Amino acid sequence: MSSARTVILIVAGHKRNGEPSFEELLVDDLTGGRYHVVAAPGLAGGIAAGDVIAYDEGKRTFEVVERGGNLCVQLYGPHQVTKELVAEVNRLGGTFDGATELNSVYSIPVTATFPVVEKLFRDFVTAWPGTDWYFGNVYDPADDETPLNWWVKQ
């Protein structure tokens, strides 16, 4: 099955006035409204690189139909993407997926374990005051608290 690399626009959140804010998402088009996520989003929650999503182009929303097994780690605040951080993420089997001036995003296999990933990013934010990090696909975007538990083997 062939696919075409493209960019889709997804709802990343909502502005104070209630209007949606959007984010571009790099994907491979699997046809039929399904896409394989190539790079994790920097703002939107609930998905990571490797996931397969069903996309509603009209609403610009998505539903995860298959998990790729990666954690999405979103790093916020003024910082530089350091060679050391990228090397550590790569050592864990992960990737640096992109950055803006105040945000960078990483995909790391859940098999690296939560404690290892948490320590890596806690240490980074300690070294870079004013930064914070968040698992972009661990908690339900509806409340940012309820674990999605997709990593639990059934």
Number of C-alpha atoms within 10 A of each C-alpha: 4 7 12 11 14 13 15 17 16 21 18 19 16 11 9 7 6 8 10 13 14 17 17 16 19 20 24 19 19 17 12 8 12 19 26 23 24 20 22 31 30 25 20 21 23 23 26 31 27 21 21 24 21 18 19 13 12 6 10 15 15 19 13 18 12 13 17 19 17 24 28 29 26 26 25 21 16 16 18 14 16 9 9 10 15 15 14 14 21 15 12 18 15 21 21 19 19 15 17 12 10 12 20 23 26 27 28 23 20 17 14 16 12 13 8 12 20 15 10 14 19 15 10 19 17 11 11 14 11 11 17 17 18 17 22 26 24 23 18 15 18 9 8 16 10 11 13 14 11 14 15 6 5 4
